Amino acid sequence: MFKLRQHGTDTRTELAAGLTTFLTMAYIIFVNPAILHDAGMPREAVFVATCLAAAIGSAIMGLYANYPIGMAPGMGLNAYFAYTVVLGTGVAWQAALGAVFLSGCLFVLVSVLGLRGMIVRGIPLSLRTAIGVGIGLFLGLIALKSAGLVVAHPATLLSAGDLHKAPALMAVFGFLLIVTLDHLRVRGAILIGIAAVTALSFVFGDNQFKGVFAAPPSLAPTFMQMDLRGALSMGVVNVVLVFFLVELFDATGTLMGVAARAGLLADGKLTRLNRALLADSAAIVAGAMLGTSSTTAFVESAAGVQAGGRTGLTAVTVALLFLACLFIAPLAAVVPPYATAPALLFVACLMLRELDDIEWDDSTEAVPAAITALAIPFTYSIAEGIGFGFITYAVLKLCSGRARAVAPVVWIIALLFAGRFAWLA
């Protein structure tokens, strides 16, 4: 089924690679429920939805596309869901789930029609890079806030928190531990950091141990709770388009990057790209139905590839391990926000390394990219940042006499966001 010999691998190597990938991305079962709980979603049900969405997505990627890529609810997308869409606009989380579902359906459509590659190629690298960097800065701000290292201030908007408090000190320790372990190439560095801070919280915090194993909690509070009518009332441009764009760049970039590292590209192309894109799209739809934000390919899959993973058996192993996590709900429930904050901050730091890809010598490329990256955290909205960036890019190209260099898809997105800003005003 997986053509192991053809890919130069064996069962033992694939299983070990799957375990490696799982250890590097298992932090999501603690972080995702914590973030979506801030949006008012029931933590235990989101925990189950996270495990199931990761298992289903990874299984589809492994069995249908035969790629060693694990999938789970994406970082950045969950932050946009919770802090921008729900808390920022005041809409119900059910309507936000509806928007995720609609974006997933749109994803399926453009994947089937083969339009996804055309859209990605039409949007300049500078803007694609800036969106990732901006989301990294956004996650960093959320992490610092959750750790108590950054607090609101009436005069300066932001200020340093009280560094004498135990949660802040434990978060700093957790972050330094994660970075150190990652540098030493210890598998599961992020997971170890979360576990270490959680353990310290029983001694220096007010946390209480509730056990490790139990039957999975009920999924009923989030299962099929998406409100499609409510999602449409929010405006397609306002929410669905942003979900779609972020999912588009995140998933496509991850798929190509991990496949390149695994040596699965032929002449720079992914041989089964269509299957991988359909697997990714189906995972988004399934995740929304279960009750979680957008499911996407995880860049941490590169760790499994580094360990020798070359086929879908690696992804299927990841899926089975996420299913096993359903029985550790009590452990997930005791992880405090300041234990997941170091993981968020570390992921944020990694997302900033793409700044090198921006053409800093061309101001019509660099300035829109900088506007995008800065506006996302400072407006506390991925949507606003993307909108400002696309409009700035289109206007600068027009004013500099290079309008013909702008792809039609950029003009369309810029005009949609311009209309949205004008209408909201």
Secondary structure as UniProt FT lines:
FT   TURN            4..8
FT   HELIX           11..25
FT   TURN            26..27
FT   HELIX           28..38
FT   TURN            39..40
FT   HELIX           43..60
FT   HELIX           61..65
FT   STRAND          71..73
FT   TURN            75..76
FT   HELIX           77..79
FT   HELIX           80..86
FT   HELIX           87..89
FT   HELIX           93..112
FT   TURN            113..114
FT   HELIX           116..122
FT   HELIX           125..147
FT   STRAND          150..153
FT   TURN            154..156
FT   STRAND          157..160
FT   TURN            163..164
FT   HELIX           166..183
FT   TURN            184..185
FT   TURN            187..188
FT   HELIX           189..204
FT   TURN            220..224
FT   HELIX           228..234
FT   HELIX           236..240
FT   HELIX           241..261
FT   TURN            262..263
FT   STRAND          265..266
FT   TURN            267..268
FT   STRAND          269..270
FT   TURN            271..272
FT   HELIX           273..290
FT   STRAND          295..297
FT   TURN            299..300
FT   HELIX           301..306
FT   TURN            307..308
FT   HELIX           312..324
FT   HELIX           325..328
FT   HELIX           329..333
FT   HELIX           337..351
FT   HELIX           352..357
FT   TURN            360..361
FT   HELIX           363..378
FT   TURN            379..380
FT   HELIX           382..399
FT   TURN            400..401
FT   HELIX           403..405
FT   HELIX           408..424
//
